[in-house]
Amino acid sequence: MNKYIIENLFEFWAFVGKSIGTLVNKNNYKAVIVRESDWPNRIFDVNTKEMNFDEIIRLSQNNILPDKITLEKSNILADDSRAQLFLEQGNMALEMNKYSLQIAEVNNIKQVQSTEDARVFAEIASKSFGYKVDHTIIQKLCVVEWPIKLFIHWESNQCLGCGIIFFDSNHNAGLHMIGTIPEGRGQGIGTQMVMRLLEEIKTKSCNFCVLNASKMGEPIYKKLGFQSYGSLETYRILKSEQI
């Protein structure tokens, strides 16, 4: 199961990279290079058995590749002084044929479809996660009918949350960028978003719903029936002068 969770994330990033024309697809790794956005600017899908990490680190330090790399936990970068742990996420999955819908309708969650919606999504995502998400990337994604759907949460004429579904080639659906801005937290908005997206996924005959959760988010997903598997680690590759 852990393999399918990771594959959904990497296929999602590759799809984004292809959509905006910045995917680097090498034999032993992939990367999405975005100069004006922190997301999804990173190296991923690395063949850790064949890849020479010295080469990746050199290309990153020379600004040819992004400065972040995502790998399955227990990897050689954990002891490499040229890389610093940036983020750890838990891989989680929910078997969809065992999931019963727990909500009939959520009227304040709408699909992103317009240029203005894309701008709002990028603003909310940036505030939620603390890094820059370029609205032009979101705009290119929201006009695609498949395999991605983007949503925003509105309440009292204010957008408070966001979320993405990505349907992969393994017939699994991934939840991505589930976020709530600081002033909207503690109101159950993240849970509402997840349940609305699960409602959407339930209609598509997917095998599993998968995601990568922060430590803060894991309890929310466990209450909805998600089970934990392995973990992913994202490292920041340090410049020579930072080592």
Rosetta blueprint (number, residue, H / E / L):
1 M L
2 N H
3 K H
4 Y H
5 I H
6 I H
7 E H
8 N H
9 L H
10 F H
11 E H
12 F H
13 W H
14 A H
15 F H
16 V H
17 G H
18 K H
19 S H
20 I H
21 G L
22 T L
23 L E
24 V E
25 N E
26 K L
27 N L
28 N L
29 Y L
30 K E
31 A E
32 V E
33 I L
34 V L
35 R L
36 E L
37 S L
38 D L
39 W L
40 P L
41 N L
42 R E
43 I E
44 F E
45 D L
46 V L
47 N L
48 T L
49 K L
50 E L
51 M L
52 N L
53 F H
54 D H
55 E H
56 I H
57 I H
58 R H
59 L H
60 S H
61 Q H
62 N L
63 N L
64 I L
65 L L
66 P L
67 D L
68 K E
69 I E
70 T E
71 L E
72 E E
73 K L
74 S L
75 N L
76 I H
77 L H
78 A H
79 D H
80 D L
81 S L
82 R L
83 A E
84 Q E
85 L E
86 F E
87 L E
88 E E
89 Q E
90 G E
91 N E
92 M E
93 A E
94 L E
95 E E
96 M H
97 N H
98 K H
99 Y L
100 S L
101 L L
102 Q L
103 I L
104 A L
105 E L
106 V L
107 N L
108 N L
109 I E
110 K E
111 Q E
112 V L
113 Q L
114 S L
115 T H
116 E H
117 D H
118 A H
119 R H
120 V H
121 F H
122 A H
123 E H
124 I H
125 A H
126 S H
127 K H
128 S H
129 F H
130 G L
131 Y L
132 K L
133 V L
134 D L
135 H H
136 T H
137 I H
138 I H
139 Q H
140 K H
141 L H
142 C H
143 V L
144 V L
145 E L
146 W L
147 P L
148 I E
149 K E
150 L E
151 F E
152 I E
153 H E
154 W E
155 E E
156 S L
157 N L
158 Q E
159 C E
160 L E
161 G E
162 C E
163 G E
164 I E
165 I E
166 F E
167 F E
168 D L
169 S L
170 N L
171 H L
172 N L
173 A E
174 G E
175 L E
176 H E
177 M E
178 I E
179 G E
180 T E
181 I L
182 P H
183 E H
184 G H
185 R L
186 G L
187 Q L
188 G L
189 I H
190 G H
191 T H
192 Q H
193 M H
194 V H
195 M H
196 R H
197 L H
198 L H
199 E H
200 E H
201 I H
202 K H
203 T L
204 K L
205 S L
206 C L
207 N L
208 F E
209 C E
210 V E
211 L E
212 N E
213 A E
214 S L
215 K L
216 M L
217 G L
218 E H
219 P H
220 I H
221 Y H
222 K H
223 K H
224 L L
225 G L
226 F L
227 Q E
228 S E
229 Y E
230 G E
231 S E
232 L E
233 E E
234 T E
235 Y E
236 R E
237 I E
238 L L
239 K L
240 S H
241 E H
242 Q H
243 I L
